[in-house]
Amino acid sequence: MKKTCIESTGKAKRRILRAALLIALLLLASLFGCTAPRSDEGSATPAPTDLVSPAPTDSVSPAAETPAPAQTPVFDFETRTVTLNSGHEMPIIGLGTWTMTNEQADECVYHALQCGVRLIDTARYYQCEQGVGLALARAIESGIVKREEVFITTKIMPSDFDRADEAIDESLADLACGYIDLMLIHQPGRNDEAVYRAMESAVRDGKIRSIGISNYYTVDSLNKILEFAEIPPAVIQIENHIFTQNRELKEYAESLGIVINSYYPFGGRGNTQKLFENEVIASLAEKYGKTPAQVILRWHLQAGYIAIPGSKNPDHIRENYDVFGFELSQSDMAQILALDEQKRFAGW
Ligand SMILES: NC(=O)c1ccc[n+]([C@@H]2O[C@H](COP(=O)([O-])OP(=O)(O)OC[C@H]3O[C@@H](n4cnc5c(N)ncnc54)[C@H](OP(=O)(O)O)[C@@H]3O)[C@@H](O)[C@H]2O)c1
């Protein structure tokens, strides 16, 4: 028994010695910074990104060099808009103002805004920007719309190509609406690179929100713009209707996130009856209980084309906006697709 006690006293001494040795070792280790992290210190390890010195603000990060893949434009039939590659929303149906005087534009645009239309297409060349601006100001004044709910498109005409900066300022002054939602080069011509650069610079200055081109019909002509564009075009406005559907350009443009905007949706003045009286259009108008104009406009929207029918007739303006209460079936869309003859009416 005594032996056992002596033995256990000896064992206890050895245990105390081992413990003292262990504590001494741990103290030494902590002095040299070798302790294992506590479980709650794991997060203190810097994340890999923290180890990289911040890039100078003017350097281009690898992410910025690789453009984000373009989003195919999607028409939202609830909001009646499409989001452009500029990030701004554009209404998918509007009112065209070609051939209007300032007085007519003032009257027709005001009426269109009352009917719910939120896209107005004009141009320096039409000489009715002042009328458009007056109508918009009146509609804002009477509480029909707020400025940011309305989308104004205008264009720089070839005779202004040598003075694009001034032309932009003149459009801004005549429209008197603070900023231009979309500015287009009206048609290709000498100097269009300089004109495009003037529009890009106006975007940076906050004068214009989105830019685009008009009357460029081929993939090659679009590629020429893309070669120098720092801000890609958001919209291409071209003659487009049931007889000329520009499908090759549309497919290519959409792959780049660019929307096609149809002008002459009814073929333009002098040609409208050829479209309205077309057998397919007339029979679909009867089938859906709509007018030929409404069937044609609905086809534009479902096919992914923004439409800007021109009209000075208040009833037509109302009718042309009333295209959201029905939907053409896939087979009826296909019938209209088959009418494409790649036939344009405009001579330019
Ligand atoms: N970028 C360019 O180079 C370019 C070129 C041309 C046009 N555009 C733009 O595109 C817009 C549309 O083109 P557009 O006006 O020349 O031609 P459009 O829209 O094809 O046709 C206008 C014609 O259709 C008639 N119309 C309109 N709605 C109608 C309806 N519901 N029923 C029967 N007839 C109807 C109009 O007559 P009422 O007035 O009697 O309604 C007018 O005679 C222009 O106003 C302009 O803003 C751009």
PDBQT file of the ligand as one rigid body, heavy atoms in Angstrom, charges set to zero:
ROOT
HETATM    1  N1  LIG A 401     -35.718  58.137 -90.482  1.00  0.00    +0.000 N 
HETATM    2  C1  LIG A 401     -36.285  58.458 -91.631  1.00  0.00    +0.000 C 
HETATM    3  O1  LIG A 401     -35.614  58.687 -92.644  1.00  0.00    +0.000 OA
HETATM    4  C2  LIG A 401     -37.772  58.523 -91.718  1.00  0.00    +0.000 A 
HETATM    5  C3  LIG A 401     -38.388  58.550 -92.959  1.00  0.00    +0.000 A 
HETATM    6  C4  LIG A 401     -39.766  58.614 -92.998  1.00  0.00    +0.000 A 
HETATM    7  C5  LIG A 401     -40.506  58.642 -91.843  1.00  0.00    +0.000 A 
HETATM    8  N2  LIG A 401     -39.883  58.624 -90.633  1.00  0.00    +0.000 N 
HETATM    9  C6  LIG A 401     -40.682  58.668 -89.368  1.00  0.00    +0.000 C 
HETATM   10  O2  LIG A 401     -41.597  57.597 -89.404  1.00  0.00    +0.000 OA
HETATM   11  C7  LIG A 401     -42.905  58.085 -89.203  1.00  0.00    +0.000 C 
HETATM   12  C8  LIG A 401     -43.907  57.202 -89.935  1.00  0.00    +0.000 C 
HETATM   13  O3  LIG A 401     -43.783  57.322 -91.303  1.00  0.00    +0.000 OA
HETATM   14  P1  LIG A 401     -44.855  58.125 -92.177  1.00  0.00    +0.000 P 
HETATM   15  O4  LIG A 401     -45.659  58.975 -91.273  1.00  0.00    +0.000 OA
HETATM   16  O5  LIG A 401     -44.120  58.837 -93.259  1.00  0.00    +0.000 OA
HETATM   17  O6  LIG A 401     -45.695  56.955 -92.860  1.00  0.00    +0.000 OA
HETATM   18  P2  LIG A 401     -46.692  55.849 -92.271  1.00  0.00    +0.000 P 
HETATM   19  O7  LIG A 401     -46.781  55.930 -90.811  1.00  0.00    +0.000 OA
HETATM   20  O8  LIG A 401     -46.348  54.557 -92.886  1.00  0.00    +0.000 OA
HETATM   21  O9  LIG A 401     -48.059  56.290 -92.918  1.00  0.00    +0.000 OA
HETATM   22  C9  LIG A 401     -48.654  57.519 -92.631  1.00  0.00    +0.000 C 
HETATM   23  C10 LIG A 401     -49.972  57.552 -93.393  1.00  0.00    +0.000 C 
HETATM   24  O10 LIG A 401     -50.848  56.584 -92.811  1.00  0.00    +0.000 OA
HETATM   25  C11 LIG A 401     -52.101  57.210 -92.525  1.00  0.00    +0.000 C 
HETATM   26  N3  LIG A 401     -52.617  56.579 -91.310  1.00  0.00    +0.000 N 
HETATM   27  C12 LIG A 401     -52.094  56.612 -90.069  1.00  0.00    +0.000 A 
HETATM   28  N4  LIG A 401     -52.851  55.894 -89.234  1.00  0.00    +0.000 NA
HETATM   29  C13 LIG A 401     -53.880  55.408 -89.941  1.00  0.00    +0.000 A 
HETATM   30  C14 LIG A 401     -54.979  54.601 -89.624  1.00  0.00    +0.000 A 
HETATM   31  N5  LIG A 401     -55.168  54.130 -88.397  1.00  0.00    +0.000 N 
HETATM   32  N6  LIG A 401     -55.872  54.289 -90.602  1.00  0.00    +0.000 NA
HETATM   33  C15 LIG A 401     -55.684  54.749 -91.851  1.00  0.00    +0.000 A 
HETATM   34  N7  LIG A 401     -54.652  55.507 -92.228  1.00  0.00    +0.000 NA
HETATM   35  C16 LIG A 401     -53.756  55.845 -91.278  1.00  0.00    +0.000 A 
HETATM   36  C17 LIG A 401     -51.793  58.663 -92.324  1.00  0.00    +0.000 C 
HETATM   37  O11 LIG A 401     -52.902  59.442 -92.621  1.00  0.00    +0.000 OA
HETATM   38  P3  LIG A 401     -53.657  60.328 -91.496  1.00  0.00    +0.000 P 
HETATM   39  O12 LIG A 401     -52.754  61.465 -91.158  1.00  0.00    +0.000 OA
HETATM   40  O13 LIG A 401     -54.917  60.746 -92.180  1.00  0.00    +0.000 OA
HETATM   41  O14 LIG A 401     -53.923  59.447 -90.333  1.00  0.00    +0.000 OA
HETATM   42  C18 LIG A 401     -50.655  58.886 -93.336  1.00  0.00    +0.000 C 
HETATM   43  O15 LIG A 401     -51.179  59.170 -94.607  1.00  0.00    +0.000 OA
HETATM   44  C19 LIG A 401     -42.821  59.513 -89.730  1.00  0.00    +0.000 C 
HETATM   45  O16 LIG A 401     -43.909  60.299 -89.310  1.00  0.00    +0.000 OA
HETATM   46  C20 LIG A 401     -41.491  59.943 -89.206  1.00  0.00    +0.000 C 
HETATM   47  O17 LIG A 401     -41.592  60.304 -87.846  1.00  0.00    +0.000 OA
HETATM   48  C21 LIG A 401     -38.527  58.542 -90.560  1.00  0.00    +0.000 A 
ENDROOT
TORSDOF 0
